[in-house]
Amino acid sequence: MKNVEMFVEGTMLTIKVDLSKTFGPSVSGKTIIIASTEGNVTIPDREEKVGLNVYRKK
């Protein structure tokens, strides 16, 4: 994962992303990647999965 933190408290999932970070352009070059789970990942200590991409237009 890039720039993604996840934690569960009870039944609430919290996802933290630092919006000031970037990881360069996307493959297409149209957007700048800020954070990504890089596919679907399992939520810590759970069966559920999450897929997340945070980006902005170039």
Summary of the structure (lengths in Angstrom):
residues: 58
radius of gyration: 12.6
end to end distance: 21.6
largest distance: 39.4
contacts: 132
relative contact order: 0.31
helix: 0%
strand: 57%
